[in-house]
Amino acid sequence: MIVGAGVAGLAAAWWLDKVGWRSLVVERAPGLRQNGYMLGLSGPGFETVGRMGLLDKLEAASYRIDENVYRDSSGRELLRLRYRDFIRDLPYLAIRRNDLVQALAESLSDTAEIRFGETVTGFEDKGTHVDVALECGETVKADLLIGADGFRSYTRQTLFGPDGDCLQPLGYYFSVYDVDAPKQFETDFVSYAEPGHLAEYYALHDGRLAAMHVWRDPRSGLERSDDKATLLKSISVGSHPQVRALLDQADGAGDPIIVDSLTMIDLPRWSKGRVLLLGDAAHCLTLVSGQGAGMALASAEMLGEALRVSDDPVTALGRHEARLRPIIGRLQARSRKMAAIFIPQSPFAFHLRNFVMRNMPRAWLGRYFSSAIRAEIELVRMR
Ligand SMILES: Cc1cc2nc3c(=O)[nH]c(=O)nc-3n(C[C@H](O)[C@H](O)[C@H](O)COP(=O)(O)OP(=O)(O)OC[C@H]3O[C@@H](n4cnc5c(N)ncnc54)[C@H](O)[C@@H]3O)c2cc1C
């Protein structure tokens, strides 16, 4: 039984099939979401989709995002960054989350059933199996319960109690939404940056724009705000006029605006008995790491491998965690480091960061990031 038809849940169903398991995936939403933010797939996750035979399909849905132009609130160019400067010759894909999830869903064989508009209302580990109660009233007897229900996981909170210390806010919020605005920038990826706030726009294949804001904010609970557009407008008061115009447009069109905090999940263990957390539910790395979806994919593959070599599922979960933990530990440490400099709050720190990024030799940047990603690939390859 898998809770959540996101990246981790669907990838787990795929890899479980490969080692002879059947799975039932329950997804709270009525269907696969049709919009979504842009994500970069590199490192271990890229290798996993290659081994799943999904590269051609994902490449067809992917975007060429070569260069990101940063402008300040008056439109002046601050810097230009190319993704290649960071990852050098490592392969990567830029793809929307919904396109990735769609490709994963389409790749499942008939050993996996997805039930939309369904969720879990309780579960009990009986030692030999888990009794899982569904909202429809049915109780399913599962050999394994996998909570792949994202950052605000119900499974995690039911298994380990209310979220407390495991939530580690990085001091930022993000917002994502689509805008029905025909291409209006000189490149496919434009950022407006100011102290404490970054707004990014990606040109989509259908002519729309995918918008993402990230801003520093010490407040808590903003994700529960009833009026996300007004909240974003208050964040964007001093932003470039185009940022405000696009926001007005999204608000006027009633486009859904998602707001949430950048909070890492750091748990001392990811399973108990026959219940396992996977993906963001277990170890949300946040967008700062650039590896959350990648590790959701890679960890599903590792789970399949652990189940293949162990007769007992509980032993397999221990094996899975022992292999995954060193990589997640590295990525969490990197996210914490990156968060400190991601969007500087004070004007001085902001201008200093831009100066350093403009002038730092690209070879240094590339060496730092590409060697880190290579090390993570090696860790995943090690059995
Ligand atoms: C703006 C943004 C940019 C990002 N950029 C990158 C990037 O460049 N590279 C990268 O690798 N990662 C990136 N990430 C991170 C990546 O998107 C996540 O790490 C990844 O989606 C995690 O997958 P998941 O399956 O664990 O969770 P999710 O993708 O959140 O899926 C969870 C699923 O569970 C469902 N669900 C939730 N609760 C329940 C319930 N109670 N019952 C049933 N179903 C439920 C949800 O509807 C959802 O379908 C980014 C994230 C964000 C927000």
The ligand as an SDF file (V2000), in Angstrom:
LIG
                    3D

 53 58  0  0  0  0  0  0  0  0999 V2000
    9.1490   25.0050   -6.1460 C   0  0  0  0  0  0  0  0  0  0  0  0
    9.8970   23.7010   -6.0410 C   0  0  0  0  0  0  0  0  0  0  0  0
   11.0210   23.4780   -6.8590 C   0  0  0  0  0  0  0  0  0  0  0  0
   11.7100   22.2650   -6.7770 C   0  0  0  0  0  0  0  0  0  0  0  0
   12.7870   22.0450   -7.5720 N   0  0  0  0  0  0  0  0  0  0  0  0
   13.4080   20.8500   -7.5570 C   0  0  0  0  0  0  0  0  0  0  0  0
   14.5000   20.5650   -8.4420 C   0  0  0  0  0  0  0  0  0  0  0  0
   14.9410   21.4270   -9.2130 O   0  0  0  0  0  0  0  0  0  0  0  0
   15.0440   19.3200   -8.4360 N   0  0  0  0  0  0  0  0  0  0  0  0
   14.5830   18.3420   -7.6020 C   0  0  0  0  0  0  0  0  0  0  0  0
   15.0800   17.1920   -7.6730 O   0  0  0  0  0  0  0  0  0  0  0  0
   13.5750   18.5790   -6.7100 N   0  0  0  0  0  0  0  0  0  0  0  0
   12.9860   19.8050   -6.6760 C   0  0  0  0  0  0  0  0  0  0  0  0
   11.9580   20.0490   -5.7990 N   0  0  0  0  0  0  0  0  0  0  0  0
   11.5960   19.0320   -4.7910 C   0  0  0  0  0  0  0  0  0  0  0  0
   10.6900   17.9480   -5.3640 C   0  0  0  0  0  0  0  0  0  0  0  0
    9.6080   18.4940   -6.0560 O   0  0  0  0  0  0  0  0  0  0  0  0
   10.1810   17.0670   -4.2440 C   0  0  0  0  0  0  0  0  0  0  0  0
   11.2800   16.6440   -3.4640 O   0  0  0  0  0  0  0  0  0  0  0  0
    9.4600   15.8390   -4.7860 C   0  0  0  0  0  0  0  0  0  0  0  0
    8.3180   16.2250   -5.5070 O   0  0  0  0  0  0  0  0  0  0  0  0
    9.0790   14.9130   -3.6520 C   0  0  0  0  0  0  0  0  0  0  0  0
    8.2850   13.8730   -4.1420 O   0  0  0  0  0  0  0  0  0  0  0  0
    7.2660   13.1170   -3.1760 P   0  0  0  0  0  0  0  0  0  0  0  0
    6.6090   12.1090   -4.0200 O   0  0  0  0  0  0  0  0  0  0  0  0
    7.9610   12.7170   -1.9330 O   0  0  0  0  0  0  0  0  0  0  0  0
    6.2260   14.2360   -2.7200 O   0  0  0  0  0  0  0  0  0  0  0  0
    5.1770   15.0160   -3.6000 P   0  0  0  0  0  0  0  0  0  0  0  0
    5.7220   15.2580   -4.9600 O   0  0  0  0  0  0  0  0  0  0  0  0
    4.7780   16.1930   -2.7680 O   0  0  0  0  0  0  0  0  0  0  0  0
    3.9390   14.0190   -3.7460 O   0  0  0  0  0  0  0  0  0  0  0  0
    3.1500   13.6600   -2.6210 C   0  0  0  0  0  0  0  0  0  0  0  0
    1.8140   13.1340   -3.1570 C   0  0  0  0  0  0  0  0  0  0  0  0
    1.0630   12.6320   -2.0570 O   0  0  0  0  0  0  0  0  0  0  0  0
   -0.2670   13.1050   -2.1390 C   0  0  0  0  0  0  0  0  0  0  0  0
   -0.8140   13.1080   -0.7820 N   0  0  0  0  0  0  0  0  0  0  0  0
   -0.4800   13.9620    0.2180 C   0  0  0  0  0  0  0  0  0  0  0  0
   -1.1520   13.6210    1.3360 N   0  0  0  0  0  0  0  0  0  0  0  0
   -1.9110   12.5480    1.0270 C   0  0  0  0  0  0  0  0  0  0  0  0
   -2.8210   11.7430    1.7710 C   0  0  0  0  0  0  0  0  0  0  0  0
   -3.0510   11.9890    3.0700 N   0  0  0  0  0  0  0  0  0  0  0  0
   -3.4370   10.7170    1.1390 N   0  0  0  0  0  0  0  0  0  0  0  0
   -3.1930   10.4570   -0.1750 C   0  0  0  0  0  0  0  0  0  0  0  0
   -2.3420   11.1840   -0.9300 N   0  0  0  0  0  0  0  0  0  0  0  0
   -1.7100   12.2160   -0.3270 C   0  0  0  0  0  0  0  0  0  0  0  0
   -0.1400   14.4750   -2.7800 C   0  0  0  0  0  0  0  0  0  0  0  0
   -1.3570   14.8930   -3.3710 O   0  0  0  0  0  0  0  0  0  0  0  0
    0.9570   14.2260   -3.8100 C   0  0  0  0  0  0  0  0  0  0  0  0
    0.4320   13.7400   -5.0170 O   0  0  0  0  0  0  0  0  0  0  0  0
   11.2780   21.2680   -5.8420 C   0  0  0  0  0  0  0  0  0  0  0  0
   10.1670   21.5210   -5.0120 C   0  0  0  0  0  0  0  0  0  0  0  0
    9.4900   22.7240   -5.1190 C   0  0  0  0  0  0  0  0  0  0  0  0
    8.3050   22.9500   -4.2160 C   0  0  0  0  0  0  0  0  0  0  0  0
  1  2  1  0
  2  3  1  0
  2 52  2  0
  3  4  2  0
  4  5  1  0
  4 50  1  0
  5  6  2  0
  6  7  1  0
  6 13  1  0
  7  8  2  0
  7  9  1  0
  9 10  1  0
 10 11  2  0
 10 12  1  0
 12 13  2  0
 13 14  1  0
 14 15  1  0
 14 50  1  0
 15 16  1  0
 16 17  1  0
 16 18  1  0
 18 19  1  0
 18 20  1  0
 20 21  1  0
 20 22  1  0
 22 23  1  0
 23 24  1  0
 24 25  2  0
 24 26  1  0
 24 27  1  0
 27 28  1  0
 28 29  2  0
 28 30  1  0
 28 31  1  0
 31 32  1  0
 32 33  1  0
 33 34  1  0
 33 48  1  0
 34 35  1  0
 35 36  1  0
 35 46  1  0
 36 37  1  0
 36 45  1  0
 37 38  2  0
 38 39  1  0
 39 40  1  0
 39 45  2  0
 40 41  1  0
 40 42  2  0
 42 43  1  0
 43 44  2  0
 44 45  1  0
 46 47  1  0
 46 48  1  0
 48 49  1  0
 50 51  2  0
 51 52  1  0
 52 53  1  0
M  END
$$$$
